[in-house]
Amino acid sequence: MRKALLLTAAAVLAITAGEAMAAKKQLVIVVKGLDNPFFEAINQGCQKWNKENASAEYECFYTGPASTSDEAGEAQIVQDMLGKADTAAIAISPSNAKLIAQTLKTANPSVPVMTLDADLAAEDAALRKTYLGTDNYLMGAKIGEYIKKAKPNGGKICTIEGNPGADNILRRAQGMRDTLSGQKDLPALKGEGGWTEVAGCPVFTNDDGAKGVQAMTDILAANPDLDAFGIMGGWPLFGAPQPYRDLFKPMADKIGKNEFVIGAADTIGDEVAIAKEGLVTALVGQRPFEMGYKAPSVMMDLIAGKPVEDPVFTGLDECTKDTVDTCIQK
């Protein structure tokens, strides 16, 4: 009996050891939050890579805090992932760039680190090998181009932003301001290029769609002569599509005549449908699926010590009411 038990125990240990040896090395993607459809598109790209590389020794592992507003939770996950023996490389979308930078300094990781979708601040760029994602400054500049084309003489504008510590959103806002003003690096618009940001703006929504719609409702009430919104992320449109529609349907005619202008980021969820309904002037969309699909291959190149460009930009899709049927890259 004792011999049988020993043999059984040995068999269990052998199986466990075999499973451990067979366990794949993790190419980790840590996003700002699992509650955002933008990041779910990154996950879909990650899973497509896994499906196409089922026999590889690596697998793409997608994770993040439950809520996009949980900056500390994301930092903790990054720290935890860097402490795991099977983590071979990590790609991070920093919700709070400074906090993630401090986390990396403390962890002093031995595996390659890259950023995805959102980057670290310029002074912390040496903490990662490369950035993969949108050219966020260009994205903001294109939003500014659409607003400026619709209102060439300028006007009063409110900028809707996400997390005040998110470097990607800050770069978009700067790109928009530079384009509208014709000047560089203005922290706010005070008449330059004919544009003025009204009191209470920019509004930081912490990526909360409902909060974004409520903020726009309040800004319109306080500023009946407002001319434009520049929305640096699609949160109000994809996160609270019906409240957004309810707010802007009465203004559809003004939007159609460019008497009121809305330039917004992203083309996910209901956003393209909202553009087709004429409730936004233009969308400038990212390609999150492409980010998730490309990230594992970039991490593998970093692991192998191969040269990798910095940055690695994914493209943009531009949608208006007239182009919604053809504007998204397939």
Secondary structure, 3 states (H helix, E strand, C coil): CHHHHHHHHHHHHHHHHHHHHHCCEEEEEECCCCCCHHHHHHHHHHHHHHHHCCCCCEEEEEECCCCCCCHHHHHHHHHHHHCCCCEEEEEECCCCHHHHHHHHHHHCCCCCEEEECCCCCHHHHHHCCCEEEECHHHHHHHHHHHHHHHCCCCEEEEEEECCCCCHHHHHHHHHHHHHHHCCCCCCCCECHHHEEECCCCCEECCCCHHHHHHHHHHHHHHCCCCCEEEECCCHHHHHCHHHHHHHHHHHHHHHHCCCCEEEEECCCCCHHHHHHCCCCCEEEECCHHHHHHHHHHHHHHHHCCCCCCCCEEECCEEECCCCCCCCCCC
